[in-house]
Amino acid sequence: MNAQPIHFKPSQGFRARSKAVVDNPFLRQSFRGAMDFLMTKRAGQFADAEELESLRTLGEQIRQYSLGKLPELLVQLEENLTRNGIRVHWAETPDEANEIILGICRQHSAKLMVKGKSMVSEEIELNHAAEAAGIGALESDMGEYIVQLAGEKPSHIIMPAIHKTKEEIAKLFHEKVPGVDYTDNVDELIQIGRKVLREKFLVADIGLSGVNFAIAETGTLCLVENEGNGRMSTTAPPVHIAITGIEKIVEKLEHVPPLLSLLTRSATGQNISTYFNMISGPRKPNEKDGPHEVHLVLLDNGRSQAYADEQLRKTLQCIRCGACMNHCPVYTRIGGHAYGTTYPGPIGKIISPHMLGLEATATMATASTLCGACGEVCPVKIPIPDLLVRLREESFSPPHANPAMRGQGAGYSRLMTAVWRGWAAVYRSPSLYRLATWLGSRFGWLMPSNQGPWTSVRVPLRPAPKRLRDLLKDRA
């Protein structure tokens, strides 16, 4: 694969990328149809409002309980994983995570890594790091495989290729997969992909996967999937490397079923996923299959920053279901690529600033209507609208010592601050307000026709020639 790395610059390019999608009626229609379909499926799974609210409350409590004990649970997880024969590695940054994974590959003289679905591997851009080191990295999730062939990033955390039509995929397979004739039959396209991937599972040196839940008390890694590629990636190659963020941890096995029920029903409208894998160690001497080595890479990448603040910590409750994206009026119109980040949509707006810094994401929190739909459908009750407001404050307030976030004050402007302070002063003083409205009604013709972003999609703002008080006086 010759995909080029995407340099994350959402602040600089978000508006232009969004406009490109909005100006494309076909893409807008496709996104709208896909999101409506997913919302309908989710609604069908939660027909009982009381049951849904009870389950959401339980999910929230489990995640908050786990995060409240995160440091000690991570220690317990490492101890039990090590006891089970799984080697644990810690990475603070994406570069450290890549170096750990590539170091394991070098130890085994690996030439090919086959990957189950892992958004964290997208987060660290592992594919590009592996290719730069001369190691092939092949996605085995069908959606991920499609976007990898296209040289793109996933546009949705659950359905990576949701922006692609079957005709586009047919053309892609015909051009990129040797010996494949053009066909837009969906079943045939799936079989083509499966044939390619099955051959790779047999010869891969390394299998890599994500982790949905890590159970501290048993040292077990849980993996949720529908296609079986995750099971193949974690059992067929001789070495399995799992990578996950430090927040994907629960204390007990009994904490998993409620979260699994919320995850599958919220994400794809399924009662349960097709596969639920539980990995507690490498192959034992009397076992016939499984990897000889299992490694787990625990990644921080800004998560400790979020954890340190009581309000921002709620960001880490996320179980990566994607429901907030499916219901977001912004995401459903512009899709995932417009954001320029690994995690798009509402969850991306609140988690990306911790990973990339507010310098690169200062305007992301403002790309929201604050309608509250994301918070209402979040299965673990993350207060996304409240966190977006908090991030706006962090981005646009004056820089100060000991900030809660890296890049705090990145969007601060002295001019805008002065404008809003002046506005506040006028509205606090009745005499100033009367003077300002009188001047506006008499000299409104002086208002410029170009008023920045406002007039890019609207007519210029001009005060009415008569104030309301003047109109009422005339009627008296």
C-alpha positions as CSV (number, residue, x, y, z in Angstrom):
1,M,0.0,0.0,0.0
2,N,1.3,3.4,-0.9
3,A,-1.0,5.6,1.2
4,Q,0.5,8.9,2.2
5,P,0.5,10.0,5.8
6,I,-2.2,12.6,6.6
7,H,-0.8,15.6,8.5
8,F,-3.5,16.6,11.0
9,K,-4.3,20.3,10.6
10,P,-8.0,20.5,11.3
11,S,-7.9,24.2,12.3
12,Q,-6.4,25.3,9.1
13,G,-8.3,23.1,6.7
14,F,-11.6,22.1,8.4
15,R,-13.6,24.9,6.7
16,A,-12.4,24.1,3.2
17,R,-12.8,20.4,3.6
18,S,-16.3,20.9,5.0
19,K,-17.3,23.1,2.1
20,A,-16.1,20.6,-0.4
21,V,-18.5,18.0,1.0
22,V,-21.4,20.4,1.4
23,D,-21.0,21.4,-2.2
24,N,-21.2,17.7,-3.3
25,P,-24.9,16.8,-3.3
26,F,-24.1,13.1,-3.9
27,L,-21.9,12.8,-0.8
28,R,-24.5,14.7,1.3
29,Q,-27.2,12.4,0.2
30,S,-25.1,9.3,0.9
31,F,-24.1,10.4,4.4
32,R,-27.7,11.4,5.2
33,G,-29.0,8.1,4.1
34,A,-26.4,6.1,6.0
35,M,-26.8,8.0,9.2
36,D,-30.6,7.7,9.0
37,F,-30.2,4.0,8.6
38,L,-28.0,3.7,11.6
39,M,-30.2,5.8,13.8
40,T,-33.2,3.7,12.9
41,K,-31.4,0.5,13.7
42,R,-30.3,1.9,17.0
43,A,-33.7,3.1,17.9
44,G,-35.1,-0.4,17.1
45,Q,-32.7,-1.9,19.7
46,F,-33.8,0.5,22.5
47,A,-37.6,0.4,22.2
48,D,-38.0,0.5,25.9
49,A,-36.9,4.0,27.1
50,E,-36.7,2.9,30.8
51,E,-34.5,0.0,30.0
52,L,-32.2,2.1,27.9
53,E,-31.9,4.8,30.6
54,S,-31.2,2.1,33.3
55,L,-28.5,0.5,31.1
56,R,-26.9,3.9,30.2
57,T,-26.8,4.7,33.9
58,L,-25.1,1.4,34.7
59,G,-22.7,1.9,31.8
60,E,-21.8,5.3,33.1
61,Q,-21.2,4.0,36.6
62,I,-19.0,1.2,35.4
63,R,-16.8,3.5,33.4
64,Q,-16.6,6.1,36.1
65,Y,-15.8,3.4,38.7
66,S,-13.0,2.0,36.4
67,L,-11.5,5.5,35.8
68,G,-11.7,6.3,39.5
69,K,-9.4,3.4,40.1
70,L,-7.4,3.6,36.9
71,P,-3.8,3.8,38.3
72,E,-4.3,0.8,40.6
73,L,-6.2,-1.2,37.9
74,L,-3.4,-0.6,35.4
75,V,-0.9,-2.1,37.9
76,Q,-3.2,-5.0,38.5
77,L,-3.7,-5.5,34.8
78,E,0.0,-5.6,34.2
79,E,0.6,-8.1,37.0
80,N,-2.1,-10.5,35.8
81,L,-1.2,-10.2,32.1
82,T,2.4,-10.9,33.0
83,R,1.3,-13.9,35.1
84,N,-0.6,-15.2,32.1
85,G,2.4,-14.9,29.8
86,I,1.5,-11.7,28.0
87,R,4.3,-9.1,27.8
88,V,3.2,-5.5,28.7
89,H,4.7,-2.4,27.2
90,W,4.0,1.2,28.1
91,A,4.1,4.1,25.6
92,E,3.6,7.7,26.3
93,T,3.6,9.0,22.7
94,P,2.7,7.6,19.3
95,D,6.4,7.5,18.4
96,E,7.2,5.3,21.4
97,A,4.3,3.0,20.6
98,N,5.5,2.6,17.0
99,E,9.0,1.9,18.1
100,I,7.9,-0.8,20.5
101,I,5.8,-2.5,17.9
102,L,8.4,-2.2,15.2
103,G,11.1,-3.4,17.7
104,I,9.0,-6.6,18.2
105,C,8.7,-7.0,14.4
106,R,12.5,-6.7,14.0
107,Q,13.1,-9.3,16.7
108,H,11.2,-11.8,14.6
109,S,12.5,-10.5,11.3
110,A,8.9,-9.8,10.3
111,K,8.0,-8.9,6.7
112,L,4.2,-8.7,7.0
113,M,1.9,-7.6,9.7
114,V,-1.8,-8.3,9.3
115,K,-4.1,-6.1,11.3
116,G,-7.5,-6.5,12.9
117,K,-9.5,-3.3,13.4
118,S,-7.7,-0.9,15.7
119,M,-8.4,2.9,15.9
120,V,-5.4,3.3,18.2
121,S,-3.1,2.0,15.5
122,E,-4.7,4.7,13.2
123,E,-4.1,7.2,16.0
124,I,-0.3,6.5,15.9
125,E,-0.2,6.0,12.1
126,L,1.4,2.6,12.5
127,N,0.9,1.6,8.9
128,H,3.1,4.4,7.6
129,A,5.7,3.8,10.3
130,A,5.8,0.1,9.4
131,E,6.1,0.8,5.7
132,A,8.9,3.2,6.3
133,A,10.7,0.4,8.2
134,G,10.2,-2.0,5.3
135,I,7.4,-4.0,7.0
136,G,4.2,-4.5,5.2
137,A,1.0,-3.6,7.2
138,L,-2.3,-5.0,5.8
139,E,-5.7,-4.1,7.2
140,S,-8.0,-7.1,7.4
141,D,-11.2,-5.4,8.5
142,M,-13.1,-5.0,5.2
143,G,-13.8,-1.3,5.6
144,E,-10.2,-0.6,6.7
145,Y,-8.9,-2.7,3.8
146,I,-11.0,-0.6,1.4
147,V,-9.7,2.8,2.7
148,Q,-6.2,1.5,2.8
149,L,-6.4,0.5,-0.9
150,A,-7.7,4.0,-1.5
151,G,-4.9,5.7,0.4
152,E,-7.4,7.3,2.8
153,K,-8.1,7.5,6.5
154,P,-11.3,5.9,8.0
155,S,-14.2,8.3,7.9
156,H,-16.1,6.6,10.8
157,I,-14.8,4.8,13.8
158,I,-17.1,1.8,13.3
159,M,-17.7,1.9,9.5
160,P,-14.4,3.2,8.0
161,A,-15.6,3.1,4.3
162,I,-19.1,4.5,4.9
163,H,-18.3,7.3,2.4
164,K,-17.6,4.9,-0.4
165,T,-20.2,3.6,-2.9
166,K,-20.2,0.1,-4.2
167,E,-19.2,1.4,-7.7
168,E,-16.2,3.2,-6.2
169,I,-15.2,0.1,-4.3
170,A,-15.6,-2.0,-7.5
171,K,-13.3,0.4,-9.4
172,L,-10.8,0.3,-6.6
173,F,-10.6,-3.5,-6.5
174,H,-10.3,-3.6,-10.2
175,E,-7.4,-1.1,-10.2
176,K,-5.6,-2.2,-7.1
177,V,-6.1,-6.0,-6.7
178,P,-4.3,-8.0,-9.4
179,G,-6.4,-10.2,-11.6
180,V,-9.8,-8.8,-10.5
181,D,-12.4,-7.9,-13.1
182,Y,-14.8,-5.0,-12.5
183,T,-17.9,-6.0,-10.6
184,D,-20.2,-4.0,-8.4
185,N,-21.9,-7.0,-6.9
186,V,-21.5,-6.6,-3.2
187,D,-21.3,-10.3,-2.4
188,E,-18.6,-10.8,-5.0
189,L,-16.7,-7.8,-3.8
190,I,-16.7,-9.2,-0.2
191,Q,-15.5,-12.6,-1.5
192,I,-12.7,-10.9,-3.4
193,G,-11.5,-9.1,-0.3
194,R,-11.8,-12.3,1.8
195,K,-9.7,-14.3,-0.7
196,V,-6.9,-11.8,-0.6
197,L,-7.0,-11.6,3.2
198,R,-7.1,-15.3,3.8
199,E,-3.9,-15.8,1.9
200,K,-2.2,-13.1,4.0
201,F,-3.3,-14.6,7.3
202,L,-1.4,-17.8,6.4
203,V,1.9,-16.0,5.7
204,A,1.8,-13.1,8.2
205,D,4.6,-12.9,10.8
206,I,2.8,-10.6,13.1
207,G,-0.9,-10.2,13.9
208,L,-2.1,-6.9,15.4
209,S,-5.4,-6.0,17.0
210,G,-7.0,-3.4,19.2
211,V,-8.7,-4.0,22.5
212,N,-12.3,-3.1,23.4
213,F,-12.0,-4.0,27.1
214,A,-9.1,-5.1,29.3
215,I,-10.1,-6.9,32.4
216,A,-7.7,-6.2,35.3
217,E,-8.7,-9.0,37.7
218,T,-8.1,-11.8,35.2
219,G,-5.6,-10.3,32.8
220,T,-7.9,-10.8,29.8
221,L,-8.1,-8.8,26.6
222,C,-11.6,-8.6,25.0
223,L,-12.1,-7.9,21.3
224,V,-15.5,-7.2,19.7
225,E,-15.9,-7.8,16.0
226,N,-18.3,-9.1,13.2
227,E,-16.1,-10.4,10.4
228,G,-13.8,-12.9,12.1
229,N,-10.7,-11.0,10.9
230,G,-9.9,-10.1,14.5
231,R,-9.9,-13.8,15.5
232,M,-7.7,-14.6,12.5
233,S,-5.3,-11.8,13.2
234,T,-4.9,-12.8,16.8
235,T,-4.5,-16.6,16.4
236,A,-3.0,-17.4,13.0
237,P,0.3,-15.4,13.1
238,P,3.0,-16.7,15.5
239,V,3.1,-13.3,17.3
240,H,0.1,-11.2,18.4
241,I,0.5,-7.6,19.4
242,A,-2.5,-5.8,20.9
243,I,-2.6,-2.0,21.4
244,T,-5.0,0.1,23.3
245,G,-5.4,3.3,25.2
246,I,-4.9,3.2,29.0
247,E,-8.5,4.0,29.6
248,K,-9.9,0.8,28.1
249,I,-9.9,-1.1,31.4
250,V,-12.5,-2.5,33.7
251,E,-11.9,-4.2,37.0
252,K,-14.0,-7.3,36.7
253,L,-15.4,-9.7,34.0
254,E,-18.9,-8.9,35.3
255,H,-18.5,-5.3,34.2
256,V,-18.1,-6.2,30.6
257,P,-21.6,-7.6,29.6
258,P,-23.5,-4.3,30.2
259,L,-20.9,-2.4,28.2
260,L,-20.9,-4.9,25.4
261,S,-24.7,-4.7,25.2
262,L,-24.5,-0.9,25.0
263,L,-21.6,-1.0,22.5
264,T,-23.2,-3.3,19.9
265,R,-26.7,-1.9,20.1
266,S,-25.5,1.7,19.9
267,A,-22.9,1.1,17.2
268,T,-24.6,-1.0,14.6
269,G,-28.0,-1.8,16.0
270,Q,-27.1,-5.4,16.8
271,N,-28.2,-7.4,19.8
272,I,-24.8,-8.8,20.0
273,S,-21.7,-8.9,17.8
274,T,-20.8,-12.0,15.8
275,Y,-17.6,-12.6,17.6
276,F,-16.5,-11.8,21.2
277,N,-12.8,-12.8,21.7
278,M,-11.2,-13.2,25.1
279,I,-7.5,-13.5,25.1
280,S,-5.7,-14.4,28.3
281,G,-2.3,-15.6,27.1
282,P,-0.2,-17.2,24.3
283,R,-0.6,-20.8,23.1
284,K,0.0,-23.3,25.9
285,P,2.1,-26.5,25.2
286,N,-1.1,-28.7,24.9
287,E,-3.0,-26.3,22.6
288,K,-3.1,-26.7,18.9
289,D,-3.5,-23.1,17.8
290,G,-2.9,-19.5,18.9
291,P,0.2,-17.3,18.9
292,H,3.5,-18.3,20.6
293,E,3.8,-14.7,21.9
294,V,1.3,-12.1,23.0
295,H,2.2,-8.5,23.6
296,L,0.1,-5.6,24.9
297,V,1.1,-1.9,24.2
298,L,-0.7,0.5,26.6
299,L,-0.7,4.0,25.1
300,D,-1.1,7.3,26.9
301,N,-1.0,10.0,24.1
302,G,-2.7,12.8,26.1
303,R,-5.0,10.6,28.0
304,S,-3.3,11.4,31.3
305,Q,-3.9,15.0,30.6
306,A,-7.6,14.4,30.3
307,Y,-7.5,12.1,33.4
308,A,-5.9,14.8,35.6
309,D,-9.0,17.1,35.3
310,E,-12.2,15.9,37.0
311,Q,-14.5,17.3,34.2
312,L,-12.3,16.4,31.2
313,R,-11.8,12.9,32.6
314,K,-15.3,12.0,31.5
315,T,-14.0,12.1,27.9
316,L,-12.2,8.8,28.8
317,Q,-15.6,7.0,29.4
318,C,-16.0,6.5,25.7
319,I,-16.4,2.9,24.4
320,R,-16.0,3.9,20.8
321,C,-19.5,3.1,19.5
322,G,-19.9,6.0,17.1
323,A,-23.5,6.8,18.1
324,C,-22.6,10.4,18.7
325,M,-21.4,10.7,15.1
326,N,-24.5,9.1,13.7
327,H,-26.8,11.6,15.4
328,C,-24.6,14.7,15.0
329,P,-26.1,17.3,12.5
330,V,-22.6,18.5,11.6
331,Y,-21.0,15.0,11.1
332,T,-24.0,13.7,9.1
333,R,-23.5,16.6,6.6
334,I,-19.7,16.6,6.2
335,G,-18.5,13.1,7.1
336,G,-15.3,12.2,8.9
337,H,-12.6,13.3,6.5
338,A,-13.4,16.9,6.9
339,Y,-12.2,16.9,10.5
340,G,-8.7,15.8,9.6
341,T,-8.3,13.8,12.8
342,T,-8.4,10.1,13.6
343,Y,-11.5,10.4,15.7
344,P,-14.1,12.6,13.9
345,G,-17.5,13.9,15.0
346,P,-18.4,14.9,18.6
347,I,-16.1,12.4,20.3
348,G,-13.3,13.5,18.1
349,K,-13.9,17.1,19.1
350,I,-13.4,16.4,22.7
351,I,-10.6,13.7,22.6
352,S,-8.4,15.1,19.8
353,P,-7.4,18.2,21.7
354,H,-5.7,16.0,24.3
355,M,-3.9,14.0,21.7
356,L,-2.9,16.8,19.3
357,G,-3.0,19.9,21.5
358,L,-5.3,22.9,21.3
359,E,-2.9,24.6,18.8
360,A,-4.0,22.1,16.1
361,T,-7.6,21.8,17.2
362,A,-8.6,25.2,18.6
363,T,-11.6,25.6,16.3
364,M,-12.9,22.0,16.4
365,A,-15.0,22.6,19.5
366,T,-16.9,25.4,17.7
367,A,-17.9,23.1,14.9
368,S,-21.0,22.1,16.8
369,T,-24.6,23.3,17.1
370,L,-24.6,22.3,20.8
371,C,-28.0,20.7,20.1
372,G,-27.2,18.0,22.7
373,A,-28.0,15.0,20.5
374,C,-24.6,13.5,21.1
375,G,-25.0,13.6,24.8
376,E,-28.5,12.2,24.7
377,V,-27.5,9.1,22.7
378,C,-24.1,8.4,24.3
379,P,-24.4,5.0,25.9
380,V,-22.2,5.9,28.9
381,K,-23.6,9.4,29.3
382,I,-20.5,11.5,28.4
383,P,-21.7,15.1,28.7
384,I,-20.2,16.0,25.3
385,P,-21.9,19.4,25.0
386,D,-20.6,20.5,28.4
387,L,-17.1,19.3,27.4
388,L,-17.3,21.2,24.1
389,V,-18.2,24.4,26.0
390,R,-15.2,23.8,28.4
391,L,-12.9,23.3,25.4
392,R,-14.1,26.5,23.9
393,E,-13.2,28.3,27.1
394,E,-9.8,26.6,27.2
395,S,-9.1,27.5,23.5
396,F,-10.2,31.1,23.6
397,S,-9.5,32.4,27.1
398,P,-6.2,34.3,27.7
399,P,-3.2,32.0,28.2
400,H,-2.3,31.5,31.9
401,A,0.1,29.6,34.1
402,N,-0.5,25.9,34.9
403,P,-3.1,25.3,32.2
404,A,-5.3,22.2,32.3
405,M,-4.5,21.5,28.6
406,R,-1.6,21.7,26.3
407,G,-2.0,24.7,24.0
408,Q,-4.5,26.5,26.3
409,G,-5.3,29.9,24.9
410,A,-4.3,28.9,21.3
411,G,-7.4,30.6,19.8
412,Y,-7.1,33.7,22.0
413,S,-7.4,37.1,20.2
414,R,-7.0,40.4,22.0
415,L,-9.2,42.1,19.3
416,M,-12.0,39.7,19.8
417,T,-11.8,39.9,23.5
418,A,-12.0,43.7,23.3
419,V,-15.0,43.5,21.0
420,W,-16.9,41.1,23.4
421,R,-16.0,43.2,26.4
422,G,-17.3,46.3,24.6
423,W,-20.5,44.4,23.7
424,A,-21.0,43.3,27.3
425,A,-20.4,46.9,28.6
426,V,-23.1,48.2,26.2
427,Y,-25.7,45.6,27.3
428,R,-25.0,46.2,31.0
429,S,-25.6,49.9,30.7
430,P,-29.1,51.2,29.6
431,S,-27.7,54.6,28.6
432,L,-24.9,53.1,26.5
433,Y,-27.4,50.7,24.9
434,R,-29.8,53.5,24.0
435,L,-26.8,55.5,22.5
436,A,-25.5,52.5,20.6
437,T,-28.9,51.7,19.1
438,W,-29.5,55.3,18.2
439,L,-26.1,55.5,16.4
440,G,-26.8,52.2,14.7
441,S,-30.1,53.3,13.3
442,R,-28.8,56.5,12.0
443,F,-25.4,55.4,10.6
444,G,-26.2,51.7,9.7
445,W,-25.3,52.5,6.1
446,L,-21.7,52.6,7.2
447,M,-21.7,48.9,7.9
448,P,-19.3,47.1,5.5
449,S,-20.6,44.7,3.0
450,N,-17.9,42.2,3.8
451,Q,-18.3,41.0,7.4
452,G,-15.9,38.1,7.3
453,P,-17.3,34.5,7.8
454,W,-20.8,35.9,8.4
455,T,-21.2,37.2,4.9
456,S,-19.7,34.1,3.3
457,V,-23.1,32.5,3.7
458,R,-25.4,35.3,4.8
459,V,-26.4,38.8,3.8
460,P,-24.6,41.7,5.7
461,L,-25.8,42.8,9.0
462,R,-27.3,46.3,9.0
463,P,-29.3,47.9,11.8
464,A,-32.9,48.8,11.0
465,P,-33.5,52.5,10.2
466,K,-35.7,52.8,13.2
467,R,-35.4,51.2,16.6
468,L,-38.2,49.3,18.3
469,R,-38.6,52.1,20.8
470,D,-38.9,54.6,18.0
471,L,-41.6,52.5,16.3
472,L,-43.6,52.2,19.5
473,K,-43.3,55.9,20.1
474,D,-44.6,56.6,16.6
475,R,-47.7,54.4,17.3
476,A,-48.4,56.1,20.6
